[in-house]
Amino acid sequence: MAGHSAIRDDIASLVRSEVLATLCAQGKPAATVADDDELMATLGLSSADIIALSSRVAARLEIGGSIDLADVRTVADLCRAGTRAQPGGSRASAEMQELDAVRQRARARRGLR
């Protein structure tokens, strides 16, 4: 399981790096991006920006297909989608990650971070 965690951390780092590069290219430099930053509302990315961003992430991860963007709204959502797209990215693991993300968002709304 530690290997899976390391892969997830690597994907998260890659996603954040690509998000920052996208913002910089648009003249919107940011020092950091947070997991709960919404790609559109908070960071100001368009749908086309998100598609291009996911394509770059998929290419860097050497994923043969594409990343499913159906439920991607935040930086963390894009990280999870990249993890699921990896070979061996199991559905059960993705569901557990999604459940964890829901719990984190609920705690954040209640101010319990």
Backbone as XML, in Angstrom:
<?xml version="1.0"?>
<chain id="A" units="angstrom">
  <residue number="1" name="MET">
    <atom name="N" x="0.810" y="-1.196" z="0.000"/>
    <atom name="CA" x="0.000" y="0.000" z="0.000"/>
    <atom name="C" x="0.854" y="1.261" z="0.000"/>
  </residue>
  <residue number="2" name="ALA">
    <atom name="N" x="2.065" y="1.177" z="0.568"/>
    <atom name="CA" x="2.946" y="2.336" z="0.602"/>
    <atom name="C" x="3.322" y="2.761" z="-0.807"/>
  </residue>
  <residue number="3" name="GLY">
    <atom name="N" x="3.494" y="1.801" z="-1.712"/>
    <atom name="CA" x="3.816" y="2.124" z="-3.097"/>
    <atom name="C" x="2.702" y="2.906" z="-3.761"/>
  </residue>
  <residue number="4" name="HIS">
    <atom name="N" x="1.457" y="2.496" z="-3.472"/>
    <atom name="CA" x="0.307" y="3.198" z="-4.044"/>
    <atom name="C" x="0.253" y="4.633" z="-3.532"/>
  </residue>
  <residue number="5" name="SER">
    <atom name="N" x="0.564" y="4.825" z="-2.250"/>
    <atom name="CA" x="0.562" y="6.156" z="-1.657"/>
    <atom name="C" x="1.635" y="7.035" z="-2.304"/>
  </residue>
  <residue number="6" name="ALA">
    <atom name="N" x="2.800" y="6.452" z="-2.555"/>
    <atom name="CA" x="3.875" y="7.208" z="-3.199"/>
    <atom name="C" x="3.484" y="7.609" z="-4.611"/>
  </residue>
  <residue number="7" name="ILE">
    <atom name="N" x="2.837" y="6.704" z="-5.331"/>
    <atom name="CA" x="2.382" y="7.017" z="-6.687"/>
    <atom name="C" x="1.358" y="8.136" z="-6.636"/>
  </residue>
  <residue number="8" name="ARG">
    <atom name="N" x="0.424" y="8.041" z="-5.691"/>
    <atom name="CA" x="-0.607" y="9.079" z="-5.549"/>
    <atom name="C" x="0.042" y="10.428" z="-5.243"/>
  </residue>
  <residue number="9" name="ASP">
    <atom name="N" x="1.058" y="10.444" z="-4.376"/>
    <atom name="CA" x="1.767" y="11.684" z="-4.049"/>
    <atom name="C" x="2.485" y="12.245" z="-5.268"/>
  </residue>
  <residue number="10" name="ASP">
    <atom name="N" x="3.090" y="11.363" z="-6.068"/>
    <atom name="CA" x="3.763" y="11.800" z="-7.291"/>
    <atom name="C" x="2.776" y="12.412" z="-8.273"/>
  </residue>
  <residue number="11" name="ILE">
    <atom name="N" x="1.622" y="11.790" z="-8.407"/>
    <atom name="CA" x="0.592" y="12.306" z="-9.311"/>
    <atom name="C" x="0.094" y="13.654" z="-8.811"/>
  </residue>
  <residue number="12" name="ALA">
    <atom name="N" x="-0.125" y="13.779" z="-7.507"/>
    <atom name="CA" x="-0.579" y="15.049" z="-6.934"/>
    <atom name="C" x="0.448" y="16.148" z="-7.191"/>
  </residue>
  <residue number="13" name="SER">
    <atom name="N" x="1.720" y="15.829" z="-7.032"/>
    <atom name="CA" x="2.785" y="16.800" z="-7.280"/>
    <atom name="C" x="2.798" y="17.209" z="-8.749"/>
  </residue>
  <residue number="14" name="LEU">
    <atom name="N" x="2.642" y="16.237" z="-9.642"/>
    <atom name="CA" x="2.610" y="16.521" z="-11.075"/>
    <atom name="C" x="1.418" y="17.405" z="-11.422"/>
  </residue>
  <residue number="15" name="VAL">
    <atom name="N" x="0.254" y="17.075" z="-10.892"/>
    <atom name="CA" x="-0.957" y="17.861" z="-11.176"/>
    <atom name="C" x="-0.768" y="19.302" z="-10.707"/>
  </residue>
  <residue number="16" name="ARG">
    <atom name="N" x="-0.287" y="19.481" z="-9.478"/>
    <atom name="CA" x="-0.070" y="20.849" z="-8.966"/>
    <atom name="C" x="0.924" y="21.611" z="-9.839"/>
  </residue>
  <residue number="17" name="SER">
    <atom name="N" x="1.976" y="20.942" z="-10.254"/>
    <atom name="CA" x="2.980" y="21.571" z="-11.113"/>
    <atom name="C" x="2.363" y="22.010" z="-12.437"/>
  </residue>
  <residue number="18" name="GLU">
    <atom name="N" x="1.546" y="21.157" z="-13.023"/>
    <atom name="CA" x="0.897" y="21.496" z="-14.306"/>
    <atom name="C" x="-0.133" y="22.606" z="-14.136"/>
  </residue>
  <residue number="19" name="VAL">
    <atom name="N" x="-0.853" y="22.608" z="-13.022"/>
    <atom name="CA" x="-1.820" y="23.684" z="-12.757"/>
    <atom name="C" x="-1.074" y="25.012" z="-12.630"/>
  </residue>
  <residue number="20" name="LEU">
    <atom name="N" x="0.017" y="25.012" z="-11.875"/>
    <atom name="CA" x="0.812" y="26.239" z="-11.713"/>
    <atom name="C" x="1.371" y="26.713" z="-13.046"/>
  </residue>
  <residue number="21" name="ALA">
    <atom name="N" x="1.845" y="25.785" z="-13.874"/>
    <atom name="CA" x="2.376" y="26.144" z="-15.193"/>
    <atom name="C" x="1.279" y="26.751" z="-16.070"/>
  </residue>
  <residue number="22" name="THR">
    <atom name="N" x="0.082" y="26.187" z="-15.995"/>
    <atom name="CA" x="-1.051" y="26.705" z="-16.765"/>
    <atom name="C" x="-1.399" y="28.125" z="-16.315"/>
  </residue>
  <residue number="23" name="LEU">
    <atom name="N" x="-1.462" y="28.329" z="-15.021"/>
    <atom name="CA" x="-1.775" y="29.663" z="-14.493"/>
    <atom name="C" x="-0.706" y="30.670" z="-14.894"/>
  </residue>
  <residue number="24" name="CYS">
    <atom name="N" x="0.551" y="30.264" z="-14.797"/>
    <atom name="CA" x="1.658" y="31.150" z="-15.163"/>
    <atom name="C" x="1.587" y="31.523" z="-16.644"/>
  </residue>
  <residue number="25" name="ALA">
    <atom name="N" x="1.295" y="30.546" z="-17.486"/>
    <atom name="CA" x="1.200" y="30.794" z="-18.932"/>
    <atom name="C" x="0.074" y="31.768" z="-19.259"/>
  </residue>
  <residue number="26" name="GLN">
    <atom name="N" x="-0.932" y="31.823" z="-18.405"/>
    <atom name="CA" x="-2.060" y="32.732" z="-18.610"/>
    <atom name="C" x="-1.854" y="34.073" z="-17.916"/>
  </residue>
  <residue number="27" name="GLY">
    <atom name="N" x="-0.665" y="34.262" z="-17.336"/>
    <atom name="CA" x="-0.399" y="35.512" z="-16.647"/>
    <atom name="C" x="-1.053" y="35.597" z="-15.281"/>
  </residue>
  <residue number="28" name="LYS">
    <atom name="N" x="-1.384" y="34.446" z="-14.699"/>
    <atom name="CA" x="-1.999" y="34.384" z="-13.378"/>
    <atom name="C" x="-1.076" y="33.606" z="-12.434"/>
  </residue>
  <residue number="29" name="PRO">
    <atom name="N" x="0.132" y="34.103" z="-12.218"/>
    <atom name="CA" x="1.057" y="33.321" z="-11.387"/>
    <atom name="C" x="0.524" y="33.154" z="-9.967"/>
  </residue>
  <residue number="30" name="ALA">
    <atom name="N" x="0.709" y="31.960" z="-9.449"/>
    <atom name="CA" x="0.312" y="31.641" z="-8.078"/>
    <atom name="C" x="1.479" y="30.930" z="-7.418"/>
  </residue>
  <residue number="31" name="ALA">
    <atom name="N" x="1.653" y="31.152" z="-6.143"/>
    <atom name="CA" x="2.751" y="30.507" z="-5.424"/>
    <atom name="C" x="2.452" y="29.028" z="-5.197"/>
  </residue>
  <residue number="32" name="THR">
    <atom name="N" x="1.215" y="28.719" z="-4.871"/>
    <atom name="CA" x="0.810" y="27.338" z="-4.613"/>
    <atom name="C" x="-0.631" y="27.145" z="-5.037"/>
  </residue>
  <residue number="33" name="VAL">
    <atom name="N" x="-1.020" y="25.899" z="-5.127"/>
    <atom name="CA" x="-2.431" y="25.562" z="-5.305"/>
    <atom name="C" x="-2.775" y="24.545" z="-4.233"/>
  </residue>
  <residue number="34" name="ALA">
    <atom name="N" x="-3.986" y="24.629" z="-3.727"/>
    <atom name="CA" x="-4.443" y="23.725" z="-2.669"/>
    <atom name="C" x="-5.369" y="22.671" z="-3.254"/>
  </residue>
  <residue number="35" name="ASP">
    <atom name="N" x="-5.466" y="21.545" z="-2.568"/>
    <atom name="CA" x="-6.331" y="20.463" z="-3.028"/>
    <atom name="C" x="-7.764" y="20.916" z="-3.230"/>
  </residue>
  <residue number="36" name="ASP">
    <atom name="N" x="-8.247" y="21.793" z="-2.366"/>
    <atom name="CA" x="-9.651" y="22.205" z="-2.469"/>
    <atom name="C" x="-9.881" y="23.398" z="-3.391"/>
  </residue>
  <residue number="37" name="ASP">
    <atom name="N" x="-8.831" y="23.872" z="-4.067"/>
    <atom name="CA" x="-9.008" y="24.952" z="-5.052"/>
    <atom name="C" x="-9.841" y="24.430" z="-6.223"/>
  </residue>
  <residue number="38" name="GLU">
    <atom name="N" x="-10.926" y="25.127" z="-6.517"/>
    <atom name="CA" x="-11.747" y="24.745" z="-7.668"/>
    <atom name="C" x="-11.069" y="25.259" z="-8.927"/>
  </residue>
  <residue number="39" name="LEU">
    <atom name="N" x="-10.955" y="24.382" z="-9.905"/>
    <atom name="CA" x="-10.233" y="24.719" z="-11.127"/>
    <atom name="C" x="-10.865" y="25.909" z="-11.849"/>
  </residue>
  <residue number="40" name="MET">
    <atom name="N" x="-12.188" y="25.946" z="-11.894"/>
    <atom name="CA" x="-12.860" y="27.042" z="-12.603"/>
    <atom name="C" x="-13.117" y="28.237" z="-11.686"/>
  </residue>
  <residue number="41" name="ALA">
    <atom name="N" x="-13.831" y="28.022" z="-10.602"/>
    <atom name="CA" x="-14.275" y="29.123" z="-9.742"/>
    <atom name="C" x="-13.125" y="29.811" z="-9.026"/>
  </residue>
  <residue number="42" name="THR">
    <atom name="N" x="-12.206" y="29.039" z="-8.467"/>
    <atom name="CA" x="-11.124" y="29.625" z="-7.678"/>
    <atom name="C" x="-9.935" y="30.032" z="-8.547"/>
  </residue>
  <residue number="43" name="LEU">
    <atom name="N" x="-9.544" y="29.132" z="-9.448"/>
    <atom name="CA" x="-8.333" y="29.381" z="-10.246"/>
    <atom name="C" x="-8.616" y="30.052" z="-11.591"/>
  </residue>
  <residue number="44" name="GLY">
    <atom name="N" x="-9.876" y="30.100" z="-11.990"/>
    <atom name="CA" x="-10.248" y="30.806" z="-13.209"/>
    <atom name="C" x="-9.929" y="30.072" z="-14.498"/>
  </residue>
  <residue number="45" name="LEU">
    <atom name="N" x="-9.812" y="28.751" z="-14.451"/>
    <atom name="CA" x="-9.545" y="27.987" z="-15.668"/>
    <atom name="C" x="-10.847" y="27.727" z="-16.417"/>
  </residue>
  <residue number="46" name="SER">
    <atom name="N" x="-10.768" y="27.682" z="-17.713"/>
    <atom name="CA" x="-11.936" y="27.376" z="-18.533"/>
    <atom name="C" x="-12.003" y="25.866" z="-18.764"/>
  </residue>
  <residue number="47" name="SER">
    <atom name="N" x="-13.106" y="25.426" z="-19.348"/>
    <atom name="CA" x="-13.244" y="24.004" z="-19.678"/>
    <atom name="C" x="-12.128" y="23.570" z="-20.615"/>
  </residue>
  <residue number="48" name="ALA">
    <atom name="N" x="-11.822" y="24.400" z="-21.589"/>
    <atom name="CA" x="-10.752" y="24.080" z="-22.532"/>
    <atom name="C" x="-9.398" y="23.991" z="-21.818"/>
  </residue>
  <residue number="49" name="ASP">
    <atom name="N" x="-9.171" y="24.889" z="-20.856"/>
    <atom name="CA" x="-7.928" y="24.845" z="-20.071"/>
    <atom name="C" x="-7.815" y="23.526" z="-19.314"/>
  </residue>
  <residue number="50" name="ILE">
    <atom name="N" x="-8.929" y="23.085" z="-18.733"/>
    <atom name="CA" x="-8.930" y="21.854" z="-17.935"/>
    <atom name="C" x="-8.690" y="20.639" z="-18.825"/>
  </residue>
  <residue number="51" name="ILE">
    <atom name="N" x="-9.279" y="20.632" z="-20.002"/>
    <atom name="CA" x="-9.052" y="19.531" z="-20.947"/>
    <atom name="C" x="-7.583" y="19.494" z="-21.365"/>
  </residue>
  <residue number="52" name="ALA">
    <atom name="N" x="-7.026" y="20.652" z="-21.697"/>
    <atom name="CA" x="-5.610" y="20.714" z="-22.079"/>
    <atom name="C" x="-4.719" y="20.299" z="-20.915"/>
  </residue>
  <residue number="53" name="LEU">
    <atom name="N" x="-5.052" y="20.752" z="-19.730"/>
    <atom name="CA" x="-4.303" y="20.394" z="-18.525"/>
    <atom name="C" x="-4.327" y="18.884" z="-18.303"/>
  </residue>
  <residue number="54" name="SER">
    <atom name="N" x="-5.499" y="18.271" z="-18.405"/>
    <atom name="CA" x="-5.606" y="16.825" z="-18.196"/>
    <atom name="C" x="-4.854" y="16.059" z="-19.279"/>
  </residue>
  <residue number="55" name="SER">
    <atom name="N" x="-4.834" y="16.584" z="-20.487"/>
    <atom name="CA" x="-4.075" y="15.938" z="-21.572"/>
    <atom name="C" x="-2.581" y="15.965" z="-21.284"/>
  </residue>
  <residue number="56" name="ARG">
    <atom name="N" x="-2.096" y="17.104" z="-20.766"/>
    <atom name="CA" x="-0.667" y="17.191" z="-20.416"/>
    <atom name="C" x="-0.331" y="16.247" z="-19.265"/>
  </residue>
  <residue number="57" name="VAL">
    <atom name="N" x="-1.221" y="16.171" z="-18.282"/>
    <atom name="CA" x="-1.000" y="15.259" z="-17.154"/>
    <atom name="C" x="-0.977" y="13.821" z="-17.662"/>
  </residue>
  <residue number="58" name="ALA">
    <atom name="N" x="-1.936" y="13.452" z="-18.506"/>
    <atom name="CA" x="-1.989" y="12.089" z="-19.053"/>
    <atom name="C" x="-0.723" y="11.773" z="-19.843"/>
  </residue>
  <residue number="59" name="ALA">
    <atom name="N" x="-0.247" y="12.731" z="-20.630"/>
    <atom name="CA" x="0.973" y="12.509" z="-21.410"/>
    <atom name="C" x="2.181" y="12.314" z="-20.497"/>
  </residue>
  <residue number="60" name="ARG">
    <atom name="N" x="2.281" y="13.121" z="-19.464"/>
    <atom name="CA" x="3.412" y="13.001" z="-18.535"/>
    <atom name="C" x="3.352" y="11.718" z="-17.728"/>
  </residue>
  <residue number="61" name="LEU">
    <atom name="N" x="2.138" y="11.217" z="-17.474"/>
    <atom name="CA" x="1.973" y="9.952" z="-16.755"/>
    <atom name="C" x="2.071" y="8.756" z="-17.701"/>
  </residue>
  <residue number="62" name="GLU">
    <atom name="N" x="2.165" y="9.053" z="-18.993"/>
    <atom name="CA" x="2.238" y="8.026" z="-20.036"/>
    <atom name="C" x="1.025" y="7.099" z="-19.991"/>
  </residue>
  <residue number="63" name="ILE">
    <atom name="N" x="-0.137" y="7.728" z="-19.846"/>
    <atom name="CA" x="-1.402" y="7.000" z="-19.867"/>
    <atom name="C" x="-1.824" y="6.890" z="-21.322"/>
  </residue>
  <residue number="64" name="GLY">
    <atom name="N" x="-2.142" y="5.682" z="-21.758"/>
    <atom name="CA" x="-2.525" y="5.468" z="-23.150"/>
    <atom name="C" x="-3.798" y="6.189" z="-23.533"/>
  </residue>
  <residue number="65" name="GLY">
    <atom name="N" x="-4.751" y="6.268" z="-22.634"/>
    <atom name="CA" x="-6.034" y="6.901" z="-22.931"/>
    <atom name="C" x="-6.074" y="8.317" z="-22.411"/>
  </residue>
  <residue number="66" name="SER">
    <atom name="N" x="-7.224" y="8.666" z="-21.879"/>
    <atom name="CA" x="-7.385" y="10.011" z="-21.334"/>
    <atom name="C" x="-7.856" y="9.915" z="-19.892"/>
  </residue>
  <residue number="67" name="ILE">
    <atom name="N" x="-7.895" y="11.037" z="-19.254"/>
    <atom name="CA" x="-8.353" y="11.130" z="-17.872"/>
    <atom name="C" x="-9.829" y="11.488" z="-17.892"/>
  </residue>
  <residue number="68" name="ASP">
    <atom name="N" x="-10.639" y="10.737" z="-17.157"/>
    <atom name="CA" x="-12.073" y="10.999" z="-17.076"/>
    <atom name="C" x="-12.304" y="12.263" z="-16.257"/>
  </residue>
  <residue number="69" name="LEU">
    <atom name="N" x="-12.890" y="13.270" z="-16.890"/>
    <atom name="CA" x="-13.097" y="14.568" z="-16.244"/>
    <atom name="C" x="-14.532" y="14.771" z="-15.774"/>
  </residue>
  <residue number="70" name="ALA">
    <atom name="N" x="-15.332" y="13.718" z="-15.780"/>
    <atom name="CA" x="-16.757" y="13.850" z="-15.469"/>
    <atom name="C" x="-17.019" y="14.537" z="-14.128"/>
  </residue>
  <residue number="71" name="ASP">
    <atom name="N" x="-16.291" y="14.196" z="-13.103"/>
    <atom name="CA" x="-16.548" y="14.754" z="-11.772"/>
    <atom name="C" x="-15.391" y="15.606" z="-11.265"/>
  </residue>
  <residue number="72" name="VAL">
    <atom name="N" x="-14.607" y="16.158" z="-12.172"/>
    <atom name="CA" x="-13.435" y="16.934" z="-11.765"/>
    <atom name="C" x="-13.821" y="18.400" z="-11.619"/>
  </residue>
  <residue number="73" name="ARG">
    <atom name="N" x="-13.719" y="18.880" z="-10.364"/>
    <atom name="CA" x="-13.963" y="20.297" z="-10.092"/>
    <atom name="C" x="-12.773" y="20.935" z="-9.391"/>
  </residue>
  <residue number="74" name="THR">
    <atom name="N" x="-12.082" y="20.154" z="-8.568"/>
    <atom name="CA" x="-10.990" y="20.695" z="-7.769"/>
    <atom name="C" x="-9.652" y="20.083" z="-8.185"/>
  </residue>
  <residue number="75" name="VAL">
    <atom name="N" x="-8.587" y="20.646" z="-7.631"/>
    <atom name="CA" x="-7.250" y="20.101" z="-7.864"/>
    <atom name="C" x="-7.199" y="18.661" z="-7.369"/>
  </residue>
  <residue number="76" name="ALA">
    <atom name="N" x="-7.768" y="18.392" z="-6.204"/>
    <atom name="CA" x="-7.777" y="17.029" z="-5.649"/>
    <atom name="C" x="-8.551" y="16.070" z="-6.544"/>
  </residue>
  <residue number="77" name="ASP">
    <atom name="N" x="-9.657" y="16.549" z="-7.126"/>
    <atom name="CA" x="-10.431" y="15.701" z="-8.042"/>
    <atom name="C" x="-9.578" y="15.299" z="-9.241"/>
  </residue>
  <residue number="78" name="LEU">
    <atom name="N" x="-8.802" y="16.233" z="-9.766"/>
    <atom name="CA" x="-7.941" y="15.933" z="-10.911"/>
    <atom name="C" x="-6.846" y="14.941" z="-10.506"/>
  </residue>
  <residue number="79" name="CYS">
    <atom name="N" x="-6.319" y="15.075" z="-9.301"/>
    <atom name="CA" x="-5.320" y="14.120" z="-8.797"/>
    <atom name="C" x="-5.917" y="12.713" z="-8.724"/>
  </residue>
  <residue number="80" name="ARG">
    <atom name="N" x="-7.128" y="12.606" z="-8.192"/>
    <atom name="CA" x="-7.776" y="11.296" z="-8.090"/>
    <atom name="C" x="-8.067" y="10.720" z="-9.470"/>
  </residue>
  <residue number="81" name="ALA">
    <atom name="N" x="-8.498" y="11.565" z="-10.395"/>
    <atom name="CA" x="-8.781" y="11.093" z="-11.754"/>
    <atom name="C" x="-7.504" y="10.573" z="-12.407"/>
  </residue>
  <residue number="82" name="GLY">
    <atom name="N" x="-6.387" y="11.254" z="-12.171"/>
    <atom name="CA" x="-5.102" y="10.789" z="-12.700"/>
    <atom name="C" x="-4.700" y="9.463" z="-12.087"/>
  </residue>
  <residue number="83" name="THR">
    <atom name="N" x="-4.960" y="9.293" z="-10.804"/>
    <atom name="CA" x="-4.649" y="8.036" z="-10.122"/>
    <atom name="C" x="-5.497" y="6.904" z="-10.678"/>
  </residue>
  <residue number="84" name="ARG">
    <atom name="N" x="-6.788" y="7.165" z="-10.890"/>
    <atom name="CA" x="-7.685" y="6.136" z="-11.437"/>
    <atom name="C" x="-7.287" y="5.742" z="-12.850"/>
  </residue>
  <residue number="85" name="ALA">
    <atom name="N" x="-6.737" y="6.676" z="-13.610"/>
    <atom name="CA" x="-6.365" y="6.413" z="-15.003"/>
    <atom name="C" x="-5.093" y="5.581" z="-15.123"/>
  </residue>
  <residue number="86" name="GLN">
    <atom name="N" x="-4.326" y="5.529" z="-14.047"/>
    <atom name="CA" x="-3.104" y="4.725" z="-14.053"/>
    <atom name="C" x="-3.443" y="3.251" z="-14.239"/>
  </residue>
  <residue number="87" name="PRO">
    <atom name="N" x="-2.578" y="2.512" z="-14.928"/>
    <atom name="CA" x="-2.798" y="1.061" z="-15.003"/>
    <atom name="C" x="-2.846" y="0.500" z="-13.584"/>
  </residue>
  <residue number="88" name="GLY">
    <atom name="N" x="-3.841" y="-0.303" z="-13.311"/>
    <atom name="CA" x="-3.993" y="-0.880" z="-11.974"/>
    <atom name="C" x="-4.704" y="0.039" z="-11.002"/>
  </residue>
  <residue number="89" name="GLY">
    <atom name="N" x="-5.134" y="1.230" z="-11.449"/>
    <atom name="CA" x="-5.882" y="2.131" z="-10.579"/>
    <atom name="C" x="-7.261" y="1.545" z="-10.350"/>
  </residue>
  <residue number="90" name="SER">
    <atom name="N" x="-7.444" y="0.888" z="-9.244"/>
    <atom name="CA" x="-8.669" y="0.116" z="-9.028"/>
    <atom name="C" x="-9.860" y="1.006" z="-8.714"/>
  </residue>
  <residue number="91" name="ARG">
    <atom name="N" x="-11.004" y="0.539" z="-9.087"/>
    <atom name="CA" x="-12.253" y="1.248" z="-8.825"/>
    <atom name="C" x="-12.504" y="1.333" z="-7.317"/>
  </residue>
  <residue number="92" name="ALA">
    <atom name="N" x="-12.241" y="0.239" z="-6.589"/>
    <atom name="CA" x="-12.472" y="0.248" z="-5.139"/>
    <atom name="C" x="-11.574" y="1.275" z="-4.471"/>
  </residue>
  <residue number="93" name="SER">
    <atom name="N" x="-10.329" y="1.333" z="-4.882"/>
    <atom name="CA" x="-9.397" y="2.308" z="-4.324"/>
    <atom name="C" x="-9.869" y="3.729" z="-4.640"/>
  </residue>
  <residue number="94" name="ALA">
    <atom name="N" x="-10.323" y="3.937" z="-5.853"/>
    <atom name="CA" x="-10.815" y="5.258" z="-6.252"/>
    <atom name="C" x="-12.041" y="5.645" z="-5.437"/>
  </residue>
  <residue number="95" name="GLU">
    <atom name="N" x="-12.915" y="4.668" z="-5.166"/>
    <atom name="CA" x="-14.100" y="4.954" z="-4.371"/>
    <atom name="C" x="-13.731" y="5.309" z="-2.934"/>
  </residue>
  <residue number="96" name="MET">
    <atom name="N" x="-12.741" y="4.633" z="-2.375"/>
    <atom name="CA" x="-12.282" y="4.959" z="-1.021"/>
    <atom name="C" x="-11.676" y="6.357" z="-0.981"/>
  </residue>
  <residue number="97" name="GLN">
    <atom name="N" x="-10.927" y="6.712" z="-2.013"/>
    <atom name="CA" x="-10.346" y="8.048" z="-2.085"/>
    <atom name="C" x="-11.447" y="9.094" z="-2.189"/>
  </residue>
  <residue number="98" name="GLU">
    <atom name="N" x="-12.474" y="8.803" z="-2.967"/>
    <atom name="CA" x="-13.579" y="9.744" z="-3.116"/>
    <atom name="C" x="-14.304" y="9.922" z="-1.789"/>
  </residue>
  <residue number="99" name="LEU">
    <atom name="N" x="-14.522" y="8.828" z="-1.074"/>
    <atom name="CA" x="-15.157" y="8.909" z="0.233"/>
    <atom name="C" x="-14.328" y="9.762" z="1.180"/>
  </residue>
  <residue number="100" name="ASP">
    <atom name="N" x="-13.017" y="9.580" z="1.161"/>
    <atom name="CA" x="-12.123" y="10.378" z="1.990"/>
    <atom name="C" x="-12.214" y="11.857" z="1.607"/>
  </residue>
  <residue number="101" name="ALA">
    <atom name="N" x="-12.283" y="12.129" z="0.308"/>
    <atom name="CA" x="-12.391" y="13.515" z="-0.151"/>
    <atom name="C" x="-13.703" y="14.154" z="0.315"/>
  </residue>
  <residue number="102" name="VAL">
    <atom name="N" x="-14.786" y="13.392" z="0.275"/>
    <atom name="CA" x="-16.079" y="13.898" z="0.740"/>
    <atom name="C" x="-15.999" y="14.235" z="2.227"/>
  </residue>
  <residue number="103" name="ARG">
    <atom name="N" x="-15.360" y="13.347" z="2.987"/>
    <atom name="CA" x="-15.201" y="13.604" z="4.421"/>
    <atom name="C" x="-14.375" y="14.863" z="4.668"/>
  </residue>
  <residue number="104" name="GLN">
    <atom name="N" x="-13.301" y="15.030" z="3.902"/>
    <atom name="CA" x="-12.451" y="16.208" z="4.074"/>
    <atom name="C" x="-13.214" y="17.485" z="3.742"/>
  </residue>
  <residue number="105" name="ARG">
    <atom name="N" x="-13.991" y="17.465" z="2.672"/>
    <atom name="CA" x="-14.774" y="18.652" z="2.307"/>
    <atom name="C" x="-15.809" y="18.969" z="3.388"/>
  </residue>
  <residue number="106" name="ALA">
    <atom name="N" x="-16.432" y="17.932" z="3.952"/>
    <atom name="CA" x="-17.421" y="18.144" z="5.020"/>
    <atom name="C" x="-16.755" y="18.756" z="6.249"/>
  </residue>
  <residue number="107" name="ARG">
    <atom name="N" x="-15.573" y="18.236" z="6.611"/>
    <atom name="CA" x="-14.849" y="18.802" z="7.755"/>
    <atom name="C" x="-14.463" y="20.252" z="7.481"/>
  </residue>
  <residue number="108" name="ALA">
    <atom name="N" x="-14.042" y="20.538" z="6.264"/>
    <atom name="CA" x="-13.641" y="21.904" z="5.913"/>
    <atom name="C" x="-14.835" y="22.852" z="6.023"/>
  </residue>
  <residue number="109" name="ARG">
    <atom name="N" x="-16.011" y="22.392" z="5.579"/>
    <atom name="CA" x="-17.211" y="23.226" z="5.673"/>
    <atom name="C" x="-17.573" y="23.506" z="7.122"/>
  </residue>
  <residue number="110" name="ARG">
    <atom name="N" x="-17.302" y="22.553" z="7.984"/>
    <atom name="CA" x="-17.610" y="22.738" z="9.396"/>
    <atom name="C" x="-16.471" y="23.431" z="10.124"/>
  </residue>
  <residue number="111" name="GLY">
    <atom name="N" x="-15.393" y="23.732" z="9.432"/>
    <atom name="CA" x="-14.267" y="24.410" z="10.036"/>
    <atom name="C" x="-13.418" y="23.528" z="10.944"/>
  </residue>
  <residue number="112" name="LEU">
    <atom name="N" x="-13.367" y="22.225" z="10.623"/>
    <atom name="CA" x="-12.651" y="21.282" z="11.475"/>
    <atom name="C" x="-11.319" y="20.843" z="10.890"/>
  </residue>
  <residue number="113" name="ARG">
    <atom name="N" x="-10.829" y="21.478" z="9.905"/>
    <atom name="CA" x="-9.580" y="21.074" z="9.260"/>
    <atom name="C" x="-8.591" y="20.720" z="10.242"/>
  </residue>
</chain>
